[in-house]
Amino acid sequence: MAVTNSKEVSLASLTMAAMALPGLMMQPVCADESDTVSFVYEHYQEGERDLAGMSSKFQPIQVDSILGNINFTVADDLKGTLTVTQDTWSGATPVATAPSSAHGNRLTSVHNHVMTGASIDDSGHIHDPEDGEATNPISDVVTGASPYLYSSLKLDAERRPLVTNSEGKVIGGVDTQLMHTLSSASPEVRQQFDLNISRELKDAKVDVGGGFSQEHDFKSLFGHVSGSWDFNHKLTTLSAGLSYAHSNTFALLDHDVVPHVYEPYMLTYERRGDDIYNRTHSSSQLELGEHAPTLKGSRDDWGLNLGATQILNQGALLETSLSFTHSFGYQANPYKAVEVAFIDPLKQKGQAGGNASANYTYDAELVALMEQRPDLRNQGALNLKYIQHIAATDAALHLGYRYFHDTWGIQSHTFDVEWIQPLGKTWTLSPRIRYYSQTQANFYTPYLITHQALYNKVIDAEKGSTSTPFDRSLLPAHYSSDARLSAFGTLSPSIALTKVIAEGTNIELSYEQMRHAGSLKLGGGGEGRYTDFDAYSFNIALNVDLGDSHQDTSSSNHMDHSEHAHQEAHHTQAAPAGVQFDHLLENSGDMMLGYRVMDSHLGGDIQYKGKPSSDHSLINQACYGHPCYVRPTKMDMRMHMLDIMYAPTDWLTLMLMPQFVDMTMDMRLLAESPRTGGMDAIGMAIMHAEHTHTTSGLGDTEVHGLINLFKFNHTKLHMGLGLSAPTANVDAKMRPMMGNDLGFLEYGMQLGSGTWDFKPSLTVTGQYASMAWGAQLSGTKRLEEQNASGYALGDIVQSTLWGSYALNNTLSASVRGLYSKQDAIKGAYNNIHVPISAGDYPQNYGGRFVDAGLGLSANINTGSLAGTRWSLEWLQPVSDHPNGYQLERKGTLVFSWGVHL
Amino acid sequence: MTSPQLASASYVLPWRLCFVLVLMLFMCSCTHVEPWQRGTLAKPQMSSNPRPLQNKLRSHVQNSREATSAGDVAAGGGCGCY
């Protein structure tokens, strides 16, 4: 049916005019958004980089992410969304790029060298230019390819690098192989918090939101305002949004890389940070921090987003949007460098120096400089999406295209095709393919060549000999070797499967394979094979419908959970937040979802037999025959648990409990420690201890069956049989330093037990009027003698007793006592491990511990969140009897949330 | 001073005009759809963003491996410095 009446014609032309403006994606037909809660876990894993046959000892990049999201209703027309995300990055990352003859990834490492005048003689001794005395040589350690950024390069008359051996002798023709120089940083944990509130008006919607993102070297605060308007009987929707972000970088530069990168080297060893970097940079500064040179930077980003959605016919719609981003400030990567080959005209011995027999022309000194990116970046993108319903199979075809262009010279195209195919009533299969291609930034370069010396010695009559640095104006103003700015294409086929469990509740699984290659660039001309890599990721999500804000029981046969939970709330007071396996589900077919997070904090003294230990006694006694050098000062452990419960019968409830764990630990040197550092493994491990240790990732996964033994009125007795599967990694290692493998982190930093464990429990609960009580006996029995890393955690026995009192229809308060006994660790690490602290010794683990808990619970009976239960509990350590030397426990905060489905 | 740089591609202005024209063509082909005829459009598979949360996680990882997904950089997210 064509557009006929004049009103519609003018609206259509208004729409056309509006199409010339930017737009945002908005749904013209709003699905009735009920309240939901979701949990998502994703794992991303890259493959190894091509180092021309050499293998790196570094693990490729991997990311583990968890996300929790809740859509809630505040009032009839006011809804909100809260999202909490955490991701952990670890693995090797390219620092710079150089021809393979620069031997950036070497088998041997450890050359302590200076760049501004001193020299290294043949036997590895360093001669200081001033006093000419040789210092002690550093011994080489062979442990696998490690980053080596200061090097030399031989070039021919056309300034092409020549193939040389590791001693710098030319052994072949032109070297066409480029290589990344890889380095590894400690695992990084990033957390993000987003809150969005939206208000529905007649034919319009307004959104206001904000949030922050934090990681140890970067913090960002952001906010946005957007609105959308429906026109033309809601066939057309226009939207506009404005966003702003302010971010700060606080990067501690890599101790392995600092001696080899020019600017941090000059700052650290010659205190010349100001003239080398700071005076020429406004949005970032290099400072010498307590532990390492630090780069501080800040940036501001402004975004404008405009969109339009148009329903074309009963089965098709078109979306389009235009976005502009203005970014100003520090946008470089503080951990990346560009290798610059300095051809000093005064030091040429090759053919350039007139030596006819030399088989090279130029002899260059290859030095890594921190990358420089422009402070200003304006970006624009155009998005198009077409969605077509395919009646034959009731599928939907999604076609997307995105065009991007910015002032850094990068252009990109993204093509997206997805076929969403429902199968039966509850399954949906969605294959998808995405193709992405980008051109390189106009300042991207694998490496640079310059005809000048790195430094110039100037003999001054007054000051004697001084050196002036090279002339920066002879280099480009901006340069980066970051492969993300190079020309490449990516191809990512993926597939997703969704299963609907109940109305609005579903599980989604997806898998994606990605190939990143220069050869995939649209039109050819992409970067070389050395930047290629493959990656895969998989993703699992659980979305749970909490029900409408309007409680309409006539629409469904079964009770909606708000009523169900209302009954539950009246009848059962659940146990405090920290108690697990405390109740069965009442009826056959019931399902329940719960989320729990336990945050434990340790700090203060190191205790032994209930008394604090002095540094002196720690040095002499806590490490069993060896000295201790460092001790932990504080430790934080967070365990996220998802409880998925299902009752196949009314006397059996099955429970699946995946977990995600993250831990951080700070340490310090013990006063009068016999060693404070050194170039061997122990010395490096001690120096490494200055940095915060972090481990994070998937924890062990537990499966439990709860069996009802006895039920009379409100008194219940049940037992639990559980099994813990060792899905967590127990091989977390210290970051290698200068090529030295420092082995495993201490036992307490591993994310799981590594063994199959049997977890039985026996629980009795009772209730009378407003009071409830319970007791539980539980244990953990390791079913294996040792895990993959050679040890097994001690068995655990726990007993707990609690009482709670209902303050009103919603709130109840609880008190609890908990006794735990854990055996010491059996066995020991079966591979490289450098013990420097009490936590590196198995005998120090385990003990007897008593805690007192105080809790508060709320059962929400009304409103959009009806049927949910929120609990908080604080566990205060009352008495600690560790088996050996342990950091004092300060307390645990437990938060749990649950909903009947 | 020379550097081994690859020539950067130039971008063509007519691309944008092409798309606006295509869009305008699309506008002319739309039909009026009554509210009771919108059942198909309301199906979950027709939703513009069927998996918003997974896409959020995935795009954060993608933004860190590509230079240009961060058109929504002002919407937050880390530095992706890895």
Boltz contact constraints between the chains, C-beta under 6 A:
constraints:
  - contact:
      token1: [A, 1]
      token2: [B, 31]
      max_distance: 6.0
  - contact:
      token1: [A, 1]
      token2: [B, 32]
      max_distance: 6.0
  - contact:
      token1: [A, 16]
      token2: [B, 24]
      max_distance: 6.0
  - contact:
      token1: [A, 16]
      token2: [B, 27]
      max_distance: 6.0
  - contact:
      token1: [A, 19]
      token2: [B, 23]
      max_distance: 6.0
  - contact:
      token1: [A, 25]
      token2: [B, 48]
      max_distance: 6.0
  - contact:
      token1: [A, 29]
      token2: [B, 38]
      max_distance: 6.0
  - contact:
      token1: [A, 29]
      token2: [B, 41]
      max_distance: 6.0
  - contact:
      token1: [A, 29]
      token2: [B, 42]
      max_distance: 6.0
  - contact:
      token1: [A, 38]
      token2: [B, 53]
      max_distance: 6.0
  - contact:
      token1: [A, 40]
      token2: [B, 53]
      max_distance: 6.0
  - contact:
      token1: [A, 40]
      token2: [B, 54]
      max_distance: 6.0
  - contact:
      token1: [A, 40]
      token2: [B, 57]
      max_distance: 6.0
  - contact:
      token1: [A, 42]
      token2: [B, 57]
      max_distance: 6.0
  - contact:
      token1: [A, 44]
      token2: [B, 61]
      max_distance: 6.0
  - contact:
      token1: [A, 63]
      token2: [B, 61]
      max_distance: 6.0
  - contact:
      token1: [A, 65]
      token2: [B, 57]
      max_distance: 6.0
  - contact:
      token1: [A, 67]
      token2: [B, 53]
      max_distance: 6.0
  - contact:
      token1: [A, 67]
      token2: [B, 57]
      max_distance: 6.0
  - contact:
      token1: [A, 69]
      token2: [B, 53]
      max_distance: 6.0
  - contact:
      token1: [A, 89]
      token2: [B, 82]
      max_distance: 6.0
  - contact:
      token1: [A, 93]
      token2: [B, 82]
      max_distance: 6.0
  - contact:
      token1: [A, 190]
      token2: [B, 78]
      max_distance: 6.0
  - contact:
      token1: [A, 211]
      token2: [B, 76]
      max_distance: 6.0
  - contact:
      token1: [A, 213]
      token2: [B, 76]
      max_distance: 6.0
  - contact:
      token1: [A, 213]
      token2: [B, 77]
      max_distance: 6.0
  - contact:
      token1: [A, 213]
      token2: [B, 78]
      max_distance: 6.0
  - contact:
      token1: [A, 215]
      token2: [B, 78]
      max_distance: 6.0
  - contact:
      token1: [A, 218]
      token2: [B, 78]
      max_distance: 6.0
  - contact:
      token1: [A, 218]
      token2: [B, 79]
      max_distance: 6.0
  - contact:
      token1: [A, 222]
      token2: [B, 76]
      max_distance: 6.0
  - contact:
      token1: [A, 243]
      token2: [B, 74]
      max_distance: 6.0
  - contact:
      token1: [A, 243]
      token2: [B, 75]
      max_distance: 6.0
  - contact:
      token1: [A, 244]
      token2: [B, 74]
      max_distance: 6.0
  - contact:
      token1: [A, 245]
      token2: [B, 74]
      max_distance: 6.0
  - contact:
      token1: [A, 245]
      token2: [B, 76]
      max_distance: 6.0
  - contact:
      token1: [A, 301]
      token2: [B, 73]
      max_distance: 6.0
  - contact:
      token1: [A, 301]
      token2: [B, 74]
      max_distance: 6.0
  - contact:
      token1: [A, 303]
      token2: [B, 74]
      max_distance: 6.0
  - contact:
      token1: [A, 311]
      token2: [B, 33]
      max_distance: 6.0
  - contact:
      token1: [A, 312]
      token2: [B, 30]
      max_distance: 6.0
  - contact:
      token1: [A, 313]
      token2: [B, 31]
      max_distance: 6.0
  - contact:
      token1: [A, 314]
      token2: [B, 33]
      max_distance: 6.0
  - contact:
      token1: [A, 314]
      token2: [B, 37]
      max_distance: 6.0
  - contact:
      token1: [A, 314]
      token2: [B, 40]
      max_distance: 6.0
  - contact:
      token1: [A, 315]
      token2: [B, 40]
      max_distance: 6.0
  - contact:
      token1: [A, 318]
      token2: [B, 26]
      max_distance: 6.0
  - contact:
      token1: [A, 323]
      token2: [B, 71]
      max_distance: 6.0
  - contact:
      token1: [A, 325]
      token2: [B, 71]
      max_distance: 6.0
  - contact:
      token1: [A, 325]
      token2: [B, 73]
      max_distance: 6.0
  - contact:
      token1: [A, 333]
      token2: [B, 81]
      max_distance: 6.0
  - contact:
      token1: [A, 379]
      token2: [B, 71]
      max_distance: 6.0
  - contact:
      token1: [A, 381]
      token2: [B, 71]
      max_distance: 6.0
  - contact:
      token1: [A, 387]
      token2: [B, 46]
      max_distance: 6.0
  - contact:
      token1: [A, 389]
      token2: [B, 40]
      max_distance: 6.0
  - contact:
      token1: [A, 396]
      token2: [B, 45]
      max_distance: 6.0
  - contact:
      token1: [A, 396]
      token2: [B, 46]
      max_distance: 6.0
  - contact:
      token1: [A, 404]
      token2: [B, 68]
      max_distance: 6.0
  - contact:
      token1: [A, 405]
      token2: [B, 11]
      max_distance: 6.0
  - contact:
      token1: [A, 409]
      token2: [B, 8]
      max_distance: 6.0
  - contact:
      token1: [A, 410]
      token2: [B, 67]
      max_distance: 6.0
  - contact:
      token1: [A, 410]
      token2: [B, 68]
      max_distance: 6.0
  - contact:
      token1: [A, 411]
      token2: [B, 11]
      max_distance: 6.0
  - contact:
      token1: [A, 412]
      token2: [B, 68]
      max_distance: 6.0
  - contact:
      token1: [A, 420]
      token2: [B, 45]
      max_distance: 6.0
  - contact:
      token1: [A, 438]
      token2: [B, 68]
      max_distance: 6.0
  - contact:
      token1: [A, 439]
      token2: [B, 9]
      max_distance: 6.0
  - contact:
      token1: [A, 442]
      token2: [B, 8]
      max_distance: 6.0
  - contact:
      token1: [A, 445]
      token2: [B, 3]
      max_distance: 6.0
  - contact:
      token1: [A, 445]
      token2: [B, 5]
      max_distance: 6.0
  - contact:
      token1: [A, 448]
      token2: [B, 3]
      max_distance: 6.0
  - contact:
      token1: [A, 450]
      token2: [B, 1]
      max_distance: 6.0
  - contact:
      token1: [A, 474]
      token2: [B, 1]
      max_distance: 6.0
  - contact:
      token1: [A, 484]
      token2: [B, 67]
      max_distance: 6.0
  - contact:
      token1: [A, 485]
      token2: [B, 67]
      max_distance: 6.0
  - contact:
      token1: [A, 539]
      token2: [B, 54]
      max_distance: 6.0
  - contact:
      token1: [A, 541]
      token2: [B, 54]
      max_distance: 6.0
